[in-house]
Every structure is written in structure tokens, then in C-alpha cells.
Amino acid sequence: MNFSRHRHRIVLGPPALALLVAAAGCSSADGSASAVVPSVDAKIAKLCRNLDEALPSEVDGLNRRDPEPASALTAGWGNPAIILRCGVARPEKMSDPEADGVEVDGVGWLLEKRDDGAFRFTTTLRKAYLEVTIPAKRTGDGMAPLVDLAPAIKKAIPEGIAD
């Protein structure tokens, strides 16, 4: 990933890593993305609905194209899609003191490179865990998608520790 184009600060260690979860968007045969919809309680569902309303229509120059099945807990941009899932479970990797973290425009993220070359980011220190998967074909713009998502996340998901 090209990390030089956008303002970000690398933060390593347990305090910076408070979140991430597995999931994924993958392309189906017809070119539309799919994503597993997280199971959440009413409190997290409300935060996720607020986020869905605040999300930008464009991320990294890509138009919003939500994955299937339709849900306020998932969003997508482009094809192959950058996928956001709201309300994911806390990733085990967050307990790893060697895990990598980044801060992008005031939002902390756990960073994981997947075997297929994609990157998965999970928010840290927010009342709900959000996961953003950037497919390998879209990693050339580095942190641009996270820069575009930061204002909506800061507006809709309060800082704190998710239950």
C-alpha cells in the first residue's frame, strides 16, 4: 500500500489496537459484492444506522454500491468493492501486542494484511467495531478510503470501548 499520499500516523502496541473482526466482501458471479451482515444488539444497531446515514456517497473516487444482502450494517464502494461492516465482533488480533495499528484523521484502526493481498482495518477505541476491507486491486491509494470514511465515523460512532 502507498501510505505516503494521505496524512496518517502509525501507532503500534496494545493501546492503539482496540478492534477488528473477520468478515468479508467478495464478488459474486454477477459482479455485485456480498458481505456477511453482523449480528448486533439494539444499541449497536442504532449506532450503525446512524453511521449508514452519515456515510459518504463516494469513497476514494468510487460510487457507493452496497453489498448483498441489503443492510444498514454494511456498505460498499466500487467494484471490486471496498466493504464496510458495522458491529463486527472484536478481533482476536487486537489482543496481540505485536499487531499493527494506524491512526487516520482521528480514527484508530487495527491493520491486517490478508493472504489474498487485501487489507482489513478494524476501528479501535469506538463504541462499535467497524471493519473496512480494501481489496488487493484497490490498495494502491493507501489510506484514502479511511480518510474519506473518518468524518462519518467520528460523527456517528462515539469514542470509547465497545461492549
C-alpha positions as CSV (number, residue, x, y, z in Angstrom):
1,M,0.0,0.0,0.0
2,N,1.2,3.5,-0.7
3,F,0.9,5.2,2.7
4,S,2.6,8.5,1.6
5,R,-0.4,10.2,-0.1
6,H,-2.5,10.8,2.9
7,R,-2.0,12.1,6.4
8,H,-1.8,9.3,8.9
9,R,0.2,8.3,12.0
10,I,1.4,4.8,12.7
11,V,0.6,3.7,16.2
12,L,1.9,0.3,17.4
13,G,1.1,-1.6,20.5
14,P,-1.9,-2.7,22.6
15,P,-3.3,0.8,23.4
16,A,-3.7,1.6,19.8
17,L,-5.4,-1.6,18.8
18,A,-8.8,-2.0,20.2
19,L,-10.6,-3.7,17.4
20,L,-11.1,-5.8,14.4
21,V,-13.1,-8.7,13.1
22,A,-13.3,-11.2,10.3
23,A,-15.7,-10.9,7.6
24,A,-15.5,-10.2,4.0
25,G,-16.8,-8.8,0.9
26,C,-16.3,-11.0,-2.1
27,S,-17.5,-10.7,-5.7
28,S,-20.3,-12.9,-6.9
29,A,-20.6,-14.1,-10.4
30,D,-22.7,-11.1,-11.5
31,G,-20.1,-8.6,-10.2
32,S,-22.1,-7.5,-7.2
33,A,-20.4,-7.6,-3.8
34,S,-21.6,-9.6,-0.9
35,A,-20.9,-9.3,2.8
36,V,-21.8,-11.1,5.9
37,V,-24.2,-8.9,8.0
38,P,-23.1,-8.8,11.6
39,S,-25.5,-9.8,14.4
40,V,-25.8,-6.9,16.8
41,D,-27.9,-5.8,19.8
42,A,-30.2,-2.8,19.6
43,K,-27.7,-0.3,21.0
44,I,-25.1,-1.2,18.3
45,A,-27.8,-1.4,15.6
46,K,-28.7,2.3,16.4
47,L,-25.1,3.4,16.1
48,C,-24.8,1.5,12.8
49,R,-27.9,3.0,11.4
50,N,-26.6,6.5,12.3
51,L,-23.3,5.7,10.6
52,D,-25.2,4.4,7.5
53,E,-26.9,7.8,7.2
54,A,-23.6,9.7,7.6
55,L,-21.5,7.6,5.2
56,P,-20.3,9.4,2.0
57,S,-21.7,8.5,-1.4
58,E,-18.2,8.3,-2.7
59,V,-15.0,6.8,-1.2
60,D,-11.6,7.0,-2.9
61,G,-13.4,8.3,-6.0
62,L,-15.7,5.2,-6.1
63,N,-19.5,5.4,-6.0
64,R,-21.5,3.7,-3.3
65,R,-22.7,0.2,-4.3
66,D,-23.9,-1.6,-1.2
67,P,-23.3,-5.3,-1.0
68,E,-26.0,-8.0,-0.8
69,P,-27.9,-8.7,1.3
70,A,-29.0,-5.1,1.8
71,S,-28.5,-3.9,5.4
72,A,-27.8,-0.7,7.3
73,L,-24.9,-2.7,8.8
74,T,-23.0,-2.9,5.6
75,A,-21.9,-0.6,2.8
76,G,-19.7,-0.8,-0.2
77,W,-18.0,1.4,-2.8
78,G,-16.8,0.4,-6.3
79,N,-16.2,-3.0,-8.0
80,P,-14.2,-4.8,-6.7
81,A,-15.8,-3.3,-3.6
82,I,-14.4,-1.6,-0.6
83,I,-16.6,-3.1,2.1
84,L,-17.6,-1.6,5.5
85,R,-19.3,-3.7,8.1
86,C,-20.6,-2.2,11.3
87,G,-21.0,-4.1,14.5
88,V,-18.4,-6.8,13.9
89,A,-17.0,-8.8,16.9
90,R,-13.8,-7.7,18.5
91,P,-11.0,-9.5,16.6
92,E,-8.6,-11.7,18.5
93,K,-5.7,-10.0,16.8
94,M,-6.4,-6.9,19.0
95,S,-5.0,-8.8,21.9
96,D,-1.7,-9.3,20.1
97,P,0.9,-6.8,21.4
98,E,2.7,-7.2,18.0
99,A,-0.4,-6.2,15.9
100,D,-0.1,-3.2,13.7
101,G,-2.3,-0.1,14.1
102,V,-2.7,3.2,12.4
103,E,-4.5,6.4,13.1
104,V,-6.1,8.1,10.2
105,D,-7.7,11.6,10.7
106,G,-8.6,10.9,14.3
107,V,-9.8,7.3,13.9
108,G,-7.7,4.4,15.2
109,W,-7.5,1.2,13.2
110,L,-6.1,-2.3,13.6
111,L,-4.4,-3.2,10.4
112,E,-4.3,-6.8,9.0
113,K,-3.0,-7.9,5.6
114,R,-4.9,-10.9,4.3
115,D,-3.5,-13.8,2.3
116,D,-5.2,-12.6,-0.9
117,G,-3.4,-9.2,-0.7
118,A,-6.4,-7.3,0.6
119,F,-6.2,-5.2,3.8
120,R,-8.7,-5.4,6.6
121,F,-8.9,-2.5,9.0
122,T,-11.0,-2.6,12.2
123,T,-11.7,0.5,14.3
124,T,-10.2,0.9,17.7
125,L,-11.5,2.8,20.7
126,R,-15.0,3.3,19.4
127,K,-18.4,2.2,20.9
128,A,-18.9,-0.2,17.9
129,Y,-16.3,-2.1,15.9
130,L,-16.3,-1.3,12.2
131,E,-14.4,-3.3,9.7
132,V,-13.3,-2.0,6.3
133,T,-11.9,-4.4,3.7
134,I,-9.9,-2.9,0.9
135,P,-9.4,-5.5,-1.9
136,A,-5.9,-6.1,-3.3
137,K,-6.8,-4.3,-6.6
138,R,-7.6,-1.1,-4.6
139,T,-4.7,-0.9,-2.2
140,G,-2.7,1.4,-4.5
141,D,-4.3,4.5,-2.9
142,G,-3.1,3.6,0.6
143,M,-5.3,5.1,3.3
144,A,-7.5,7.2,1.0
145,P,-10.7,5.1,1.8
146,L,-10.1,5.6,5.6
147,V,-9.6,9.3,5.1
148,D,-12.9,9.5,3.3
149,L,-14.7,7.5,6.0
150,A,-13.2,9.2,9.1
151,P,-15.7,12.2,9.2
152,A,-18.8,9.9,9.2
153,I,-17.2,7.5,11.8
154,K,-16.3,10.4,14.1
155,K,-19.9,11.8,13.8
156,A,-21.8,8.6,14.3
157,I,-19.7,6.2,16.4
158,P,-18.6,7.7,19.8
159,E,-15.2,7.2,21.2
160,G,-14.9,4.5,23.9
161,I,-14.6,0.8,24.3
162,A,-17.2,-1.4,22.6
163,D,-19.1,-3.8,24.9
